[in-house]
Amino acid sequence: MARYPNVTIKDVAARAGVSITAVSHALNGKGTLSEETRERIRDVAQAMGYQADALARGLRRSQIGVIGIVLRPLDALENYSPPGVDYFLRFAGAAAVSALDHGLSLMQVADLVKGPVTPLAFSLDGYIVTDPVRDDPVVDLLEKRGIPYVTLGRDLGRPEASNWVASADADASLTVLEHLHEQGARTIVCVGGTDDNSWNADAERVYRDWCGRTGRSPRFLRSPEGLGEAGGRDLVPAILEGGMPDAVYSLTGRHAAGIQDAMRERGLVAPRDYLLACGTDADQTRTADPPITAIDLHPEILARETVALLVAITRGEAPPGRRLVPSELLVRRHRCATPEPRPRAAIPEPRPPRPEGAAQSGAGGRGAGRGSARDRTRSCRAARAPGPPQGAGSAASAGSAASATPTSRISSATSGWR
């Protein structure tokens, strides 16, 4: 990829039709420029690839032994430590260790497009961009600047790209749906997020395909990821509006926890009245009462594969990309869970919310009773052909043997039927 030519502050000033001082003030947040002028100057500087720091311009000509990581979902949340979401911490921590194994350092960088960012951000050897949205502007910026990068998850707007690593999300969703079906669920509501990324897209596609193959009417609902548990709670009226489902499959842990709490307020308790599963394991799924069955995406393995691919690219190699990493279904069962079919529950009127801190009867608050859960493990592997993006048709039924090609391994551990 061709490097972006050096651009001076004088060039930016001439293009923007302002003074050099105005450019300096706009890029450094100083002076009394109007916000409109400041934004216009920043846009011009970004479009021209201007780097304000002379050190950064010099470093860009050679590798410095540092790679960057941009966590796109957390950029969207504008919160880099959302409660209960440990997936990104696990991924970033493992990526840092893996970078050290390759003799490199890792630097987390905020949204490169919104800015302001440190001038050194464009001097790094390469970038990991997690969960890019369709035609992601950060990816576009890295492309324009000729900076090597690898994405965790596909950019849906770049189907020809091969510089990505991903969890086998299509196989994971198919295994969850088949697991719920094996447990007696026939009507399954699927709850996804609103970010336009491959994780949400693959899950929705597999769910709709599964409904078509089994003769079910799809009931797919969305809630913004940033709403967290509140978003899950808000969806419960819509979940119940079409009739009490046998199961709910929520992609995010925070949505799942909110759904569980709001259902309980209406007298609906899992697994007695419905089944609940989640597309990513999180603190909420582990500490819920009862714990919630969830997919472990194995972020540590994803991190190692992503760093290894980026390192090879920055060293001028042409490594094979489109790497799929198996996931694991953690099926959590309660001691009291029974395999007999559940009678369809009536939908009672919602109970008024309990005052914060008030004692609860029955299931109790989330996190209570964890000592009554036990774990077991079984494997269910779904073979996948390498190359094209995932789809429901690429996944074999649960329990099939793994092939030598990239495989989505979804095993299950347990503790609470969920």
Secondary structure, 3 states (H helix, E strand, C coil): CCCCCCCCHHHHHHHHCCCHHHHHHHHHCCCCCCHHHHHHHHHHHHHHCCCCCHHHHHHCCCCCCEEEEEEHHHHHHCCCCCCCCCHHHHHHHHHHHHHHHCCCEEEECCCCCCCCCCHHHHHCCEEEEECCCCCCHHHHHHHHHCCCEEEECCCCCCCCCCCEEEECHHHHHHHHHHHHHHCCCCCEEEEECCCCCHHHHHHHHHHHHHHHHHCCCCEEEECCHHHHHHHHHHHHHHHHHCCCCCEEEECCHHHHHHHHHHHHHCCCCCCCCCEEEECCCCHHHHHCCCCCEEEECCHHHHHHHHHHHHHHHHCCCCCCCCEEECCEEECCECCCCCCCCCCCCCCCCCCCCCCCCCCCCCCCCCCCCHHHCECCEEEEEEECCCCCCCCHHHCCCCCECCCCCCEEEEEEECCCCC
